[in-house]
Structures are given as C-alpha cells and as structure tokens.
Amino acid sequence: MAKTRPGVASSAKSKLSKKDIDSYTIKGTTKIVRVGDCVLMRPSDAGKAPYVARVEKIEADARNNVKVHCRWYYRPEESLGGRRQFHGAKELFLSDHYDMQSAHTIEGKCIVHTFKNYTRLENVGVEDYYCRFEYKAATGAFTPDRVAVYCKCEMPYNPDDLMVQCEGCKDWSYYYVIVALKKMEPKDLRMDLLHRQPMILRWKPSAGKDDGGMKSNNPSKFSLSQFPKEIQSNPQENHSSDHIVQNSNEGIGNSSAFGTKERVYDVVRETMHSAISANKTGVLDITLSDFQEGYFSLSLEDRGKLLLVLAKEYDVNREQVRELVKQYLGLENPASDDKDALSSVFYRTEQNLRHALRPTYEVLFERLNTHPGGLRFLSILRADLLSILTKENTPSLRTLDSCLKEKLGMWLSPATLELHQITWDDPASLLEKIVAYEAVHPISNLLDLKRRLGIGRRCFGYFHPSIPGEPLIFIEVALMETVAQTIQEVLWDNPPIPENQATCALFYSISSTQPGLAGINLGKFLIKRVITLVKKDMPHVSTFATLSPIPGFMQWLLSKLSSQSRFAEDERGTQSNSPSSTFSEKVLLPEEEQALMSLSDDSSSGSNGMEVLLKLLSVKNCDWATSPRLLPVLEPILMRLCARYLLQEKKRGKALDSVANFHLQNGAMVERINWMADRSEKGIHQSGGIMVNYVYRLENIEDYAQSYFGSGKIHASPGIHSRL
C-alpha cells in the first residue's frame, strides 16, 4: 500500500453501489475497527514503519469489498522540515491529507494521545503515540505555529529527554544543555528522578545574578516557522552563561546533603530509573556513573531492597504480553508463499511479542556492560544478588539472577577473553591477587608463590579487557613424569623434574576470582585452551590430568550415616514383621560392618557399624586420620564409599559433587582415587584426605562431554568400578 499525494484521489470511483458500515474486523484477528479509531496500515516498503491513520469512514460495496476513508498522521521525518531535536520518538502530526484505502491494508490498532495525556502515561506501549500539531501537507505549515518552551535553549519540550529544574529560580532546562554549557562538572550532578516527569536537580543559583530566563509559570514562545532545520550543537553560542547556575558540592553518598539513609536509598533508586529510561548518550553516561557510585554507598540491606525493586517493577510488561498473545492466537497461519498481508501481520506480531517478553531491566544490564567499569560492577551486583538469594529466595529475584547470569555468560564468551601465562615477572598487584584468590591450596608465602610460577610449573589466567589487571579465573599446572597421587608431591617435592622429561600436565588448582560469575563455566574453555597451548609448546606431554579435591564427600557421608542410623534404630524398636522404611538402605557391606564393630570401644561404641563409623568420623580433631589402628580398617570402607559418591550419587541426573560435575561436563573421566592424598585439616574435613584424578583424553573429550550432558553417564576406569 502507498499513500497518495495530497489532493490526489487514490483510485477511480467504483460503479458498484456502496454503503456505510459501522465497523470492520481486522483480517486474521478479533480486533474491531470503528470510525474515529487510529490504525496501523501496511507501508509499501516492508522495511518502513507502518503508516498511522485515523479512520473517518468505512464503506463496503455489493461484493463486500471494504474501503476505509482515512486521515493520515505524518511522522516528523515525513514532513517538509524533517525530524528535529525536540521531536519525540512517538510524535505524530495530524495532517490535512485524506485518502481512501482497502481495509485489508490495516495491520492493527493504535492510540494517538494528546500531548498532555501522553506525558502522564505510567508505561508507554508499542501502540502509544502522541500528537500536538496539525500539519498542512502541501505547504508544510503547522497549527499551532507557536508553543510554550521552558528550556534555556528555547526549544519545545521533548518527553523523551530529561529536564532539570533549579530549586532557586524554578527554571527548567534540558540536562544535555546544562552539560554542554560546562558551567558544572557532569560527574557532580546529583538528581532526583521522577517517572516520566522533569527531573529536579539539587543545585543553587549564583548569588546576585539575573536568572536570564522565563519562569515555568510564564514560558516563552517557540516559533516553528522561524526554527532552523539544523539544531545548534552548542547552545553556548547563542545563550548567555548567566542562564546556568552553580551546583552544590554535596555528593550522593554524603548524609549531610541528603539527610538520612532512606534519602540516599531513594536517590539511588531514582538514578537507577534514569539509567534505564534516559536516551541521550551524554546524560546516560553520567547517570550510569552516578548509579554505580550510589549503589556502592548502600548497605547490603538497601542493595537487597533495590534489587527487589529492579526485579519486580522493571520486569516483563505482562498486560502487554497478554494482549499480544490474544492477538497472536487470533491470527490465522500465514500462507506458504509468505507474500500476503496476513504474513506481515503475523511476523510483526511475533516480533512485538518477542520484544514484550524482554524484561525492562535487561536495558540496564546492557547499558552497564558498555559503560566503563560496568562489567565489573555487574559482577559485584550479581554477587550481592546471590548473597541475598540465600536469605530471600523469591521467584522474581531468581529470574533477575537468571537473566543477569545469561547476559554475563554471553558477554564473557571465549572470543572476548584473553589467555595469559602468569609469571614471576608480572606486576606485584597481579601476583597479590593470585595469592588472595587461590581457593584450593592456599599459598603460604612468597617462596611458595615463586615455586608455583617457576620451572616445571605453569599458571594461566583468563582476562577480560573491561577488568584489566585481574584474572577472572586461573589454573595452576605441574609438569610431571607421571600422574601424581598426592598433593604433597606437587606442592613440596624439591626440586621439580626437568621440563623436557615431563609427560604429564597435572591441573591441581582452578580458582575463580569473581563470586558474581558463579555458575558461568569459564573453566571449561580455560582447560581446553591450556591443553592446546601446552601440547603445542611441549609435544612430549601426552597426559592431561587433574589432582582434585572431593569437597562434598564427607558432608554427604556423615549425613547418610546419621539418617541410616536413625532408620536402623527405628526398625529395632518396631516388631520384626513390620516393613522396613522406604528410605532405609545398607550403607556398609557385612564384612565392613564386622570390621567396624571390632573397633568399638568406649569412645566409639555403637549398636551397629554405621554408628561406630559416624562417631569415629565426627571427632573434631580427626584423630582417626593419624591412627595406625584405625586407618587400615577405614581405608577400604571410605574408598568404596567415595567411589560410590563420585559415580552413583547424583542430583538432577548429574554428579552430586560440584568438582566432579565440573570436570565431567568438560569431557574428563574418573581415573583413580587416592588414599590420604591431602593430609591438611581442610582435606581431612572435606574429603577424608582422599583426592581424585580426572583424566582428559583428547580423543574422547567431546564424546564424554556429550554423553554426560545427554544421559548423565559418568565415564570411569575399571579400577574405580572395581571398588563398588
């Protein structure tokens, strides 16, 4: 469909008799169009936005061909003067251009508000527009040709642009005009943001100077006919600097400036709203910086309140989604040739639905990601969110976390990360972070650090340009002749073997530095990159394995022993012919039960082997780990139960142990478990001193990862299976 030129009839009059009808149902929908409604009409160019028109009359001929008499709305860019700086994104001009078009070109309905009503909308939908001028299409003249202005630049009010008001003289100005005039530092601007209303800036007028502008209750007039098509980029050329007043020196985090803790929270909340709704680049950059600064000034409690507001008030517009779903369900399936009018409506509705299903807070995340320091800030924000979720696990906060996690995972793809080998020659600030963030085997001193970065050792980190000087995750590698069975071999053996004799690259520590990136598997890409790099530099290295802790083993075992001991005691208290509990199971083999009962004494007595084992392992000082009498009995029992824990205990079809799940989903296999491989206090408490070797076989990595993801299959060596 194409608009006719003003004053030109759209087609010859039909000889068929016509009659006026009251309404028309848009093809493929249940929406009814009546006289006076505003509609969206299909443009001649599929790449253009739909035309907007007001229906003046609807008529049908004897063959039931429906025509609509319409009055076109023009977009600013369609007018003779073109789009100007004060024109809003949803602004239309009601023209004197009348036309007649087929009703089949109507794609949907919309609402054209008065300017006053539009500025009062709580939420602006895709169907909302506004009109404040009538337009003569032939001459380019406007009615009215003068409108009230409030800004110092003497331009009409654009509802898409933020405005500020001086508390002293009550003058209004566009925010970007204030910044352009450079009478105050943008970073020092502090604002209260009111939803869809001009902003009030906390500043003070200069003493003894004339305000030089119109009060808000006596606005000046702007002539459309005299306004140039090109807007001055620097208003300072035409306006006195006396119009701009000095800002106060009070900061957002200063309680004297804002009075109370609640006031600080309100300001940060309003700044967050501005960061989401602002459109001007200069304004947006300043607002995002203010929001970051303000957020850090909040307590964890207030951060939780703010994130809850973000999750609830800036979520998906469900009313809009429901309306679009109803509209979509009312459409008929488009024809296969993809050329009819219904296809255009169908695809446009799908596009609108996809857009409506995006929560508004995605805008904030995306803007922060492109802002200096924004990625680090988002990581900190998510760390706060994860902390809050442990106390207040609500669906809205979980959804917010899921969205942010997905965004961070996308922005931290391998293509954006830089792999760097960390050496003793790196800056001290980086080495300090390695010491601080090492989470598996703490670095005891500088000598220990130097050894881990020296001959026979490697340390690699993933870095992101937005977080310079700090690895997101790093991995420590030992070059060895064989796969190590104890961490003592890796950390304390001296001296290391010559690197040209190494046949095994052993990954013995992987540490993440950003709590806010929890659940984002950066380690998967890091391990694969390191394997490729080591293989390229040292072709003689053929084995790639880990020496990993089993952090959840002892917690699982003690919980299992405790619950099964209670079940066994309950069964003893019931009649012998009573059925056993559904959850009751035999944790120990008969020979293990007998061996443990032989160890029973005053300190570890019990009515069965599970009670004895529970008491032995529950001793705080872990005396059992150094007892020559207990270790030979406990070794086969704990090794078998550890193999069961790694291979059979699952959660949602995947390995229960977090470290096991990490390596298995990366394509590793369980090769060997090692008795008393970590005798540290942490190692005994977490995994009973047992450590596990996962092996990455290059030819099987992808197959193992796929089978684990698909069916949860855990690949393990025959030696592991023999322990079950």
C-alpha positions in Angstrom: 0.0 0.0 0.0 1.2 3.5 -0.8 -0.1 6.9 0.3 -1.4 9.0 -2.5 -0.1 12.5 -2.9 -2.1 15.2 -1.1 -5.1 16.2 -3.1 -4.9 13.2 -5.5 -7.6 10.6 -5.4 -6.5 7.1 -4.5 -8.5 5.4 -7.3 -11.4 5.8 -9.7 -14.8 5.6 -8.1 -16.4 2.2 -8.4 -19.7 1.9 -10.2 -20.9 -0.6 -7.7 -23.3 0.7 -5.0 -21.7 1.4 -1.7 -23.0 1.6 1.9 -21.5 2.9 5.1 -20.8 0.2 7.7 -20.2 0.7 11.5 -17.1 -1.5 11.9 -14.6 -3.8 10.3 -12.7 -6.7 11.9 -9.0 -6.8 11.0 -8.2 -9.8 8.9 -6.8 -12.7 10.9 -7.6 -11.1 14.3 -10.5 -10.4 16.5 -9.8 -6.6 16.7 -12.7 -4.4 15.6 -12.1 -1.0 13.9 -14.7 1.7 14.1 -14.9 5.3 12.8 -12.7 7.5 14.9 -10.2 4.7 15.7 -6.5 5.1 14.9 -4.9 2.2 12.9 -1.6 1.0 11.6 -1.5 0.4 7.9 0.9 -1.7 5.9 3.5 0.5 4.1 4.6 0.0 0.5 8.2 -0.7 1.6 8.4 -3.6 4.0 11.4 -2.0 5.7 9.5 1.0 6.8 7.4 1.5 10.0 3.6 1.1 9.4 1.6 4.2 8.4 -0.7 5.7 11.1 -4.1 7.0 10.1 -7.4 8.0 11.7 -10.5 6.2 10.3 -13.1 8.8 9.1 -15.5 6.5 7.3 -15.9 2.7 6.5 -17.8 1.6 3.5 -18.5 -1.7 1.6 -19.7 -2.4 -1.9 -22.0 -5.1 -3.1 -19.1 -7.6 -3.3 -18.3 -6.9 0.3 -15.0 -5.1 -0.6 -14.4 -2.8 2.3 -12.7 0.6 2.0 -11.7 3.0 4.7 -11.6 6.8 4.3 -8.7 7.9 6.5 -6.8 10.9 7.5 -3.1 10.4 7.6 -0.8 11.1 10.5 2.7 12.2 9.4 5.9 11.3 11.3 8.4 14.2 11.7 10.7 12.7 9.1 7.9 12.7 6.6 7.3 16.4 6.9 9.0 19.1 4.9 11.1 20.3 7.8 12.2 16.8 8.8 12.8 15.5 12.3 14.2 18.0 14.8 15.8 17.6 18.2 12.6 18.4 20.1 10.5 15.8 18.3 9.8 12.7 20.4 10.2 9.1 19.1 6.4 8.6 19.3 5.4 12.0 18.0 2.9 12.3 15.0 1.4 15.2 13.1 -2.3 15.1 12.2 -2.3 16.2 8.5 -4.9 17.5 6.2 -4.1 14.7 3.8 -7.2 12.5 3.3 -7.2 9.2 1.5 -9.2 6.0 0.8 -7.5 2.6 1.2 -8.5 -1.1 1.2 -9.3 -2.3 4.7 -7.1 -5.3 4.1 -4.1 -3.0 4.5 -4.9 -2.4 8.2 -2.4 -4.3 10.4 -3.5 -3.3 13.8 -4.9 -0.6 16.1 -3.0 2.1 18.0 -3.7 5.0 20.3 -2.8 8.6 19.5 -2.9 10.6 22.7 -2.9 14.3 23.3 0.5 15.5 24.4 -0.7 16.2 27.9 -2.2 12.7 28.3 0.9 11.1 26.8 3.2 12.6 29.4 1.0 11.2 32.1 1.3 7.6 31.0 2.8 5.3 33.6 4.0 2.9 30.8 4.4 3.7 27.1 3.5 0.7 25.0 4.3 0.0 21.4 0.8 1.1 20.4 1.0 4.5 22.1 1.7 7.7 20.1 1.0 11.4 20.7 0.1 14.4 18.6 0.4 18.1 19.5 0.5 19.7 16.0 -1.7 19.7 12.9 0.2 19.7 9.6 -0.7 21.1 6.2 1.0 18.6 3.8 1.1 20.9 0.8 2.7 23.9 2.5 4.5 22.4 5.5 2.7 24.8 7.9 1.8 23.8 11.5 -1.1 24.6 13.7 -0.4 26.0 16.3 2.7 27.6 14.9 3.9 28.7 18.4 4.2 26.6 21.6 5.4 27.2 25.1 9.0 26.4 25.9 10.7 26.0 29.3 14.3 25.2 28.5 17.1 27.8 28.3 17.8 26.7 24.7 14.2 27.8 23.9 13.2 24.5 22.3 9.8 22.8 22.9 9.5 20.1 25.4 10.6 16.6 24.2 9.2 14.0 26.6 12.0 11.6 25.7 14.7 14.0 27.0 15.4 14.6 30.7 14.9 18.0 32.1 16.1 19.6 35.4 14.7 22.4 37.5 16.6 24.9 39.6 15.3 24.9 43.1 16.0 28.6 43.5 14.6 30.2 40.3 12.4 27.3 39.2 13.7 27.4 35.7 13.7 24.3 33.6 16.5 23.2 31.3 17.4 20.1 29.3 20.0 18.1 31.0 22.3 17.9 27.9 22.1 21.7 27.5 23.4 22.1 31.1 26.3 19.7 30.4 27.1 21.4 27.0 27.4 24.8 28.7 30.0 23.4 31.0 29.1 25.5 34.0 29.2 22.5 36.2 31.1 19.2 36.1 28.8 16.4 34.9 30.1 13.9 37.5 29.0 16.3 40.2 25.4 16.5 39.1 23.0 14.8 41.5 19.4 14.3 40.6 16.0 13.2 41.9 14.3 11.3 39.0 10.6 11.3 38.8 9.0 8.8 36.5 8.1 10.4 33.1 8.4 13.8 34.7 11.1 16.5 34.5 13.9 15.9 37.0 14.7 18.2 39.9 18.4 18.9 40.2 19.8 19.7 43.6 21.7 22.9 42.7 21.7 26.5 43.9 21.6 29.8 41.7 24.6 32.1 41.7 24.1 35.0 44.1 23.4 38.4 42.6 22.9 37.2 39.0 19.8 37.6 36.9 18.3 34.3 36.1 18.0 35.5 32.5 15.2 33.1 31.6 11.5 32.6 31.7 9.8 31.1 34.8 7.9 27.9 34.4 4.7 29.8 35.1 5.5 32.3 32.3 7.1 30.3 29.5 8.4 31.9 26.3 7.1 31.0 22.9 8.8 29.0 20.2 8.0 29.7 16.6 8.0 26.6 14.3 8.3 28.7 11.2 11.4 30.5 12.4 13.2 27.5 13.8 16.1 26.3 11.6 16.2 22.7 10.4 19.6 22.1 11.8 19.8 22.4 15.6 22.8 24.2 17.0 25.1 21.6 18.5 26.5 24.1 21.1 23.8 26.2 22.7 26.5 28.3 24.4 27.0 30.2 21.1 23.6 31.8 21.3 22.8 32.0 25.1 24.3 33.8 28.0 26.2 31.8 30.5 24.3 33.7 33.2 21.4 31.3 32.5 23.4 28.5 34.1 23.8 28.4 37.9 26.4 26.8 40.1 25.9 23.4 41.5 26.4 22.5 45.1 29.4 20.4 46.2 27.3 17.9 48.1 27.7 14.3 46.9 25.2 11.4 46.7 26.9 9.5 49.5 27.0 12.5 51.8 24.4 12.2 54.5 24.5 15.9 55.2 23.4 16.5 51.6 20.5 14.2 51.6 19.7 13.9 55.3 19.1 10.3 56.0 19.9 6.8 54.9 16.5 6.5 53.4 17.1 9.6 51.4 20.3 8.1 49.9 18.4 5.0 49.0 15.6 7.0 47.3 18.2 8.9 45.3 20.0 5.8 44.1 16.6 4.2 43.2 15.6 7.2 41.2 19.1 7.3 39.5 18.5 3.6 38.6 15.3 4.6 36.9 17.0 7.3 34.9 19.7 4.9 33.9 17.0 2.7 32.4 14.9 5.4 30.8 17.5 8.0 29.6 18.1 8.3 25.9 20.8 10.9 25.4 24.3 9.5 25.3 25.9 12.3 27.4 23.1 12.1 30.0 23.2 8.3 30.1 27.0 8.0 30.7 26.8 10.4 33.7 23.7 8.7 35.1 25.3 5.2 34.9 28.3 6.5 36.7 26.1 8.1 39.3 24.2 4.9 39.7 27.4 2.8 40.2 28.7 5.3 42.8 25.4 5.4 44.6 25.0 1.7 44.7 28.3 1.2 46.4 27.2 3.7 49.1 24.3 1.5 50.1 24.3 -1.1 52.8 23.7 -4.8 51.8 20.2 -4.5 53.2 19.4 -1.5 51.0 21.1 -3.2 48.0 18.7 -6.1 48.5 15.7 -3.7 48.6 16.9 -2.0 45.4 17.4 -5.3 43.6 13.9 -6.4 44.7 12.5 -3.2 43.2 14.5 -3.9 40.0 13.2 -7.4 39.8 9.5 -6.5 40.3 9.0 -3.1 38.9 11.1 -3.5 35.8 10.1 -7.0 34.9 8.1 -8.0 31.8 5.0 -5.9 31.0 2.6 -8.7 31.5 -0.5 -6.8 30.4 1.2 -6.1 27.1 2.2 -9.7 26.7 -1.3 -10.9 27.4 -2.7 -8.5 24.8 -0.2 -9.6 22.2 -0.8 -13.3 23.0 -4.5 -12.8 22.4 -3.8 -11.0 19.2 -1.4 -13.7 18.1 -3.8 -16.6 18.9 -6.4 -14.8 16.9 -4.3 -14.8 13.8 -4.6 -17.4 11.0 -1.5 -19.2 9.9 0.2 -17.3 7.0 0.2 -18.6 3.5 3.3 -20.6 2.5 4.2 -18.0 -0.2 4.9 -15.5 2.6 3.6 -12.6 0.4 0.1 -12.0 1.6 -1.0 -9.3 4.0 -1.6 -11.8 6.8 2.1 -12.8 6.8 3.2 -9.3 7.5 0.8 -9.0 10.5 1.8 -12.5 11.7 5.6 -11.7 11.7 5.1 -8.3 13.1 3.1 -9.6 16.0 5.7 -12.2 16.7 8.4 -9.5 16.7 6.3 -7.4 19.1 5.8 -10.4 21.3 9.5 -11.2 21.5 10.2 -7.6 22.4 7.5 -7.5 25.0 8.8 -10.7 26.7 12.1 -9.0 27.4 12.2 -7.6 31.0 12.9 -3.9 31.2 15.9 -4.5 33.5 17.8 -6.0 30.5 18.2 -2.4 29.3 20.1 -1.5 32.5 22.4 -4.6 32.2 23.1 -3.9 28.5 23.9 -0.3 29.1 26.1 -1.0 32.1 28.0 -3.6 30.0 29.1 -1.0 27.5 29.9 1.6 30.3 33.4 1.9 31.6 33.7 -0.4 34.7 30.3 -1.7 34.0 31.2 -5.4 33.6 33.0 -5.4 36.9 30.0 -3.6 38.5 27.6 -6.2 37.1 29.7 -9.0 38.6 29.6 -7.3 42.0 25.9 -6.7 41.7 25.3 -10.4 40.9 27.5 -11.4 43.9 25.2 -9.3 46.1 22.2 -10.9 44.4 23.4 -14.4 45.1 24.0 -13.4 48.7 20.5 -12.0 49.0 19.0 -15.2 47.4 20.4 -17.3 50.3 18.1 -15.3 52.6 15.2 -14.3 50.4 14.8 -16.8 47.6 11.9 -15.3 45.7 10.8 -16.1 42.1 11.4 -12.5 40.9 14.9 -12.4 42.3 15.7 -15.8 40.8 14.5 -14.6 37.4 16.6 -11.5 37.8 19.6 -13.6 38.6 19.0 -16.0 35.7 18.8 -13.1 33.3 22.0 -11.5 34.5 23.8 -14.8 34.6 22.8 -15.4 30.9 23.9 -11.9 29.9 27.3 -12.3 31.7 27.8 -15.7 30.1 27.2 -14.2 26.7 29.5 -11.2 27.3 32.3 -13.4 28.7 32.4 -15.8 25.7 35.8 -17.2 24.8 36.1 -14.8 22.0 36.2 -11.8 24.4 38.7 -13.4 26.9 42.5 -13.2 26.7 44.6 -16.2 27.9 47.8 -15.0 29.7 50.6 -17.0 31.3 51.2 -15.5 34.7 54.9 -15.5 35.7 57.1 -14.1 38.5 57.8 -11.1 36.2 54.2 -9.9 36.2 53.3 -6.8 38.2 53.1 -7.2 42.0 49.5 -6.2 42.0 48.6 -9.2 39.8 50.7 -11.6 41.9 48.9 -10.3 45.1 45.6 -11.2 43.5 46.8 -14.7 42.8 47.8 -15.2 46.4 44.5 -13.7 47.6 42.2 -15.7 45.3 43.9 -19.1 45.5 41.0 -21.1 46.9 42.1 -24.8 46.6 45.6 -24.9 48.1 46.4 -21.6 49.9 49.8 -20.0 49.1 51.8 -19.8 52.3 54.5 -17.3 51.4 56.4 -15.6 48.6 58.7 -18.6 48.3 55.7 -20.9 47.7 54.3 -18.5 45.1 57.7 -18.3 43.3 57.8 -22.1 43.2 54.3 -22.3 41.7 55.4 -19.9 38.9 58.9 -21.3 38.4 60.5 -24.2 36.5 58.2 -27.2 36.0 55.1 -25.2 36.8 52.7 -23.1 34.9 49.9 -20.7 35.8 47.4 -19.4 33.2 44.6 -16.9 33.6 41.6 -15.7 31.6 41.5 -11.8 31.5 38.8 -9.5 30.1 39.6 -6.0 28.7 36.9 -4.5 30.9 38.6 -5.8 34.0 42.3 -5.1 33.5 45.0 -6.5 35.7 42.8 -9.1 37.4 42.1 -12.7 36.1 38.5 -13.9 36.1 39.8 -17.4 36.7 43.2 -19.0 36.8 44.6 -22.5 36.7 47.8 -23.9 38.1 49.7 -26.7 36.3 52.5 -29.0 37.3 54.7 -30.7 34.7 55.4 -34.3 36.0 56.7 -37.7 34.8 53.5 -39.5 35.9 50.1 -38.6 37.3 50.6 -37.5 40.9 48.7 -39.4 43.7 49.2 -36.8 46.5 49.2 -33.1 46.7 52.4 -33.3 48.7 54.2 -34.5 45.5 53.0 -31.4 43.7 53.5 -28.7 46.3 56.5 -29.7 48.3 58.7 -32.1 46.2 62.0 -30.4 45.5 63.5 -30.0 43.0 61.0 -30.4 40.1 62.0 -32.6 37.2 63.5 -31.1 34.1 60.6 -29.9 31.8 61.9 -31.9 28.9 61.3 -35.1 30.9 57.7 -34.3 31.7 55.0 -36.5 30.1 52.1 -35.3 32.2 50.5 -31.9 32.7 48.7 -32.0 36.0 46.0 -29.4 36.8 46.0 -29.2 40.6 44.1 -25.9 41.3 41.4 -23.9 39.5 40.3 -20.7 41.2 37.7 -18.1 40.3 38.2 -14.5 41.4 34.7 -13.2 40.9 31.9 -14.5 43.1 29.4 -12.9 40.8 30.4 -15.2 38.0 29.4 -18.3 39.9 27.7 -20.9 37.6 29.3 -19.4 34.5 31.7 -22.2 33.2 34.8 -20.2 32.3 36.9 -23.1 33.5 35.7 -25.3 30.6 37.2 -23.0 28.0 40.3 -22.3 30.1 41.2 -26.0 30.4 40.8 -26.7 26.7 42.9 -23.6 25.8 45.6 -24.6 28.2 45.7 -28.2 26.9 46.1 -26.8 23.4 48.8 -24.4 24.4 50.8 -26.9 26.4 50.5 -29.5 23.7 51.8 -27.0 21.1 54.8 -25.9 23.3 55.7 -29.4 24.7 54.7 -32.2 22.3 56.3 -34.7 24.6 53.5 -34.1 27.1 50.8 -36.7 26.3 48.7 -37.0 29.5 46.5 -34.2 30.8 45.0 -35.0 34.3 43.9 -33.3 37.5 44.5 -33.9 41.2 41.2 -32.7 42.5 39.6 -32.5 45.9 36.2 -34.1 46.7 34.7 -31.2 48.7 31.3 -32.8 49.3 32.2 -36.3 50.2 32.5 -36.1 54.0 29.3 -34.0 54.3 27.4 -36.5 52.2 28.8 -39.5 54.1 28.1 -38.1 57.6 24.6 -37.1 56.6 24.0 -40.6 55.1 25.3 -42.4 58.2 23.3 -40.2 60.5 20.0 -40.8 58.7 20.5 -44.5 58.2 21.5 -45.0 61.8 18.2 -43.4 62.8 16.3 -45.7 60.4 18.1 -48.7 61.8 17.2 -47.7 65.4 13.6 -47.2 64.5 13.4 -50.6 62.9 14.8 -52.2 66.0 12.1 -50.5 68.0 9.3 -52.0 65.8 8.1 -55.5 65.5 10.2 -57.8 63.4 7.4 -58.4 60.9 7.0 -54.7 60.2 8.0 -53.5 56.8 11.3 -51.6 56.5 11.3 -47.9 55.7 11.3 -47.0 52.0 14.4 -44.8 52.6 16.3 -47.5 54.6 19.4 -48.9 52.9 22.5 -50.9 53.7 25.4 -48.4 53.6 28.0 -51.0 54.8 28.9 -54.4 53.5 28.7 -57.3 56.0 32.5 -57.6 56.3 32.8 -53.8 56.8 30.1 -54.0 59.5 32.1 -56.7 61.3 35.4 -54.9 61.0 33.9 -51.7 62.4 32.3 -53.5 65.3 35.7 -54.9 66.2 36.9 -51.3 66.6 34.1 -50.4 69.0 35.4 -49.1 72.4 34.2 -46.5 74.9 34.9 -43.6 72.6 33.3 -45.1 69.5 30.8 -47.6 70.7 27.6 -48.3 68.8 24.9 -50.8 68.2 25.9 -51.2 64.6 28.8 -50.4 62.2 27.2 -47.2 60.9 27.0 -45.7 64.4 30.6 -46.7 65.1 31.8 -45.1 61.8 29.7 -42.0 62.4 31.3 -41.5 65.8 34.8 -42.0 64.5 34.5 -39.6 61.7 32.6 -36.9 63.7 35.5 -36.3 66.1 36.6 -32.6 65.6 40.3 -33.2 65.8 40.1 -36.1 63.2 42.3 -38.4 65.3 41.3 -41.3 63.1 43.4 -39.8 60.2 46.6 -40.4 62.2 45.7 -43.7 64.0 47.8 -46.7 62.9 45.0 -48.9 64.3 42.1 -47.3 62.5 43.5 -46.4 59.1 43.8 -50.0 57.8 40.2 -50.7 58.6 38.8 -47.4 57.4 40.7 -47.2 54.1 38.8 -49.8 52.1 35.4 -48.6 53.6 36.0 -45.0 52.8 37.5 -45.7 49.3 34.5 -47.8 48.3 32.0 -45.2 49.6 34.0 -42.5 47.9 33.7 -44.3 44.5 30.0 -44.7 45.1 29.7 -41.0 45.9 31.5 -40.0 42.7 29.8 -42.4 40.3 26.4 -43.1 41.7 25.2 -40.1 43.8 23.5 -37.6 41.6 21.4 -34.5 41.6 19.1 -33.9 38.6 20.9 -36.6 36.7 24.4 -35.1 37.2 27.2 -35.8 39.7 26.4 -34.6 43.2 29.9 -33.4 43.8 30.5 -29.9 42.3 34.1 -30.5 41.3 33.2 -33.9 39.7 30.3 -32.3 37.8 32.7 -29.5 36.5 35.3 -31.9 35.1 32.8 -34.5 33.8 30.8 -31.9 31.8 34.1 -30.7 30.4 34.8 -34.2 29.0 37.0 -35.8 31.6 36.8 -39.3 33.0 37.3 -40.5 36.6 40.7 -42.3 36.5 41.7 -43.0 40.1 41.0 -42.1 43.7 44.0 -41.7 46.1 44.0 -42.5 49.8 45.4 -39.8 52.1 46.4 -37.6 49.2 45.7 -34.4 51.1 46.5 -34.6 54.8 45.7 -31.0 55.5 43.0 -30.2 58.0 40.8 -28.9 55.2 41.4 -32.0 53.1 40.5 -34.4 56.0 37.4 -32.5 56.9 36.1 -32.2 53.3 37.1 -35.4 51.7 38.6 -37.7 54.3 42.0 -37.0 52.8 41.0 -38.6 49.5 41.7 -36.9 46.2 40.7 -38.0 42.7 42.5 -37.9 39.3 40.3 -36.9 36.4 41.9 -37.5 33.0 41.3 -35.6 29.8 41.8 -38.0 26.9 42.0 -35.7 23.9 40.4 -38.2 21.5 37.4 -38.7 23.8 36.7 -35.2 25.4 33.8 -34.3 23.1 32.2 -37.7 23.2 32.4 -38.0 27.0 31.0 -34.4 27.5 28.1 -35.2 25.1 27.1 -38.4 26.8 27.3 -36.8 30.3 25.1 -33.9 29.2 22.7 -36.2 27.4 22.2 -39.1 29.8 24.4 -38.3 32.8 26.7 -41.1 32.0 29.9 -40.9 34.0 33.0 -42.5 32.4 35.4 -44.1 34.8 38.3 -46.5 34.7 37.9 -50.2 35.5 39.9 -49.6 38.8 37.2 -47.2 40.0 34.4 -49.6 39.1 36.1 -52.5 40.9 35.7 -50.6 44.2 31.9 -50.6 44.0 
